[in-house]
Amino acid sequence: MSIRNLLIYSIVIIFPPVLGWYIVGANNWDLSIPFVYGMHDDVWQLLLTKGLIDNGWVLRNEYLGAPSVANWHYHAAAQTSAIHSVLMKLMSIFIVDPIKIQQYYYFLNFSLISFTSYVSCRLLKIATIFSIASGLIFSFITFRFNSIFFAYLSNYFMVPLAIVVVIWCSLGMFSQDSAGVEKQNLFQQLICVSIYKRFLLACLIIILMAISDGYYAFFTILLLGLSVLLVFLNKQNKKFIDLCVPLFFVMIILVTNFVMMSPIKSYKHANFDEFNPNGLPDSGLIKKPMEAEVYSSSIKLMLAPITSHRLEAVAEAGEKIVATSDAARKFPTIVPMVSLGTTTSILFIFTLMFLAVTRPSVAKDSLLSSSEMLRRIRVLSVLSLFVVLCSVSGGVGTIVALVFPTIRAYDRFPLFLIFLVLVTFSFWLTFRLSHETKNSKLTVALTVFITVFSIWDQTPNISYKPIDMPHIQRFISERAFIEKIESELNEGAMVYQYPFSQYLTDNKYYGWGAFSQMRAYLHSKKIRWSNGASKNSKVDLWHTALAKLTIEELVSDLILYGFEGVLIDRLVIKDDEFLDFKNAIKANFGLDVHSDLDAKMAFFNLPSVGFKLLLDDDFTQPSGIEILALTTMDFNRLPDYINPDALTVLLAEMGAGSAKKFSFEKYPQLFNLENYELANSKLDVVLDKVFLRGGVSCSSDTFNSSELNDKSITLRVENNSGIGWRLNSGQRPLTIGYHVYDVDSQLIEWDNGYRFLRPITVATNDSHAIKIDMEDLDLKVDGHDNYLLIFEMLQEGNFWFGVNPENKTCRVVIER
């Protein structure tokens, strides 16, 4: 390799990550700590990278969604960005920490983007000096810093190469390769084209583009479609082969995407109910055409200076421009996804002006004629204009979304525009300037100045230094806190995360689309965490039902199902709620909750009762029981639906070293399904009245009808059935209603539909106090000055408890 080439590749490959390292401030940073650590996509990306390293791939995570696993097939982004996962997987051979892997990969991409940009420019016959400048500018655009936390979107090294293929197609370059070769038909032409290096290289580029990112691949399809139209409208050199080649590349992208998506499609087919609850598509998983309008840009936003510009006045101007846009939007922009920067904005306007040029001049030693250069520059200008028309609000992209709404974020498309305008201007300079002028000291100096200015203009005025980032200490404290917990637990221990949150549901603690409830996994190696299961999966529905229980009921169930601890997220659980939680745990279980204010987390161990229940495949009921330690077996903690006598007999019959798991299918004498359904209100069948023993009682009271909206009454639910109840959580639940009688005990209204709806658990031979607001009863009793309310329990769709005369009811007098 010559000294000249060595210098070029040093500038293109080595210089960019070194400069990026300095701009980001990585020299002052521990790369085991993420640059961005919030609530949403930043944590999601870290979870994907750690899941990739821990599990081998991104679609399944054995450490989330306990007691099951997390299948992340709901979102295709990680799967369609496979090339990045493969590269990071290779990096894991040398780097252990997933967070370091993702962040080192970010810096590696300064080299990859600069190098592919340089190679792309050279493939387009652009002069070396301008190719270097374009590569450096494109690797330092604002998008890289706005999206620093992404392992996929911000690492767009395949975009320049894909644009080269689009340009080749738009210019009809593939038929030119085979010019002069005798061809008899289209098939022979295709065979001829297919053996040329340009075509084979283009095929490789298109395949790699198809697995680099779903959005960028789709944008490439749009540009290839435009290239077909450009060839079709070219009356002079139109050849049928040039119409076929870009369509062939589109087919390659679609086929590659189909192959990449096949695991997701297979999972969706096998788990239809997960994506179609109650037979209907989950609205939360469906992209809507209007979202393309939300995630669109505008010419104003593309041209606006970055809001973190190094010059305060310029940054303020950028903020004002964004504010004027947000004033007209229901969904604020916050930060434009792709900002062109000053240099590229000027070049964009320059590019559009080429559409009006009719006779451009070229250098005397130019390899292209004036007319050919005009044709090529106009093609580049049309491609740039098309990207703008797709990206803006109400543009072509939003029209496409009416038919194909899956792709919605057209505000990412200007990324292609930046490289196109760099190529257009560089291409014009290459053939406008003579060879001597291109290599003159003045040209080199001006190019260096514009490159330096562009990087300075596009990069933010702040770097990611520890003193500037408030999440640093919390992340370090979290890591220490989780490592301490992990050191005290068994390998593979299940830890419940409180509060439960489904990331595709509008949770009251985290909101919709949050992932920070899973961040504890980032710090652990062997713990299995409860959050993270895919929406509507069987274990997710189980967790959703579990989260509706009282603290006492929740912890009791967690102990039965083998969880070894509970992690409380103090980031969202406020002081008063945490104090109530802590006191309830101490009062009911005698357990101490240990809190770390810096980590914003708290934890307490759950006691082992010597056994754990095993759930069936549908997570609807226990399928068996596993004996963990016979010496510490607490038979008193066995739920009412498991026969302790039958279990004692089985244990006595089993010798040492025998299996300690008992399937209820194999040993039906252990499990009483009817008792289980009653205790959990998972009642799909009506109960015999023998189970309806108990009722409601209250102190005698009289209410004035004019004051009912301000009054409440306390009822006591009593269970005398010999089996625990769980009210209001099944298909045919146990619940409470009321009847209305006049003072002469004549029925006025039997049932107006009111039900007490809060889920509660009442153990056998126990009682539970509840409060009912009288205004909730919706009483409308006309023609009676005084009347009597009788509260009574019932099983919905079966019996009222009055079927057993000894059961109690609550009688309340209402007077006018």
Disulfide bonds with the S-S distance in Angstrom:
Cys698-Cys810 1.87
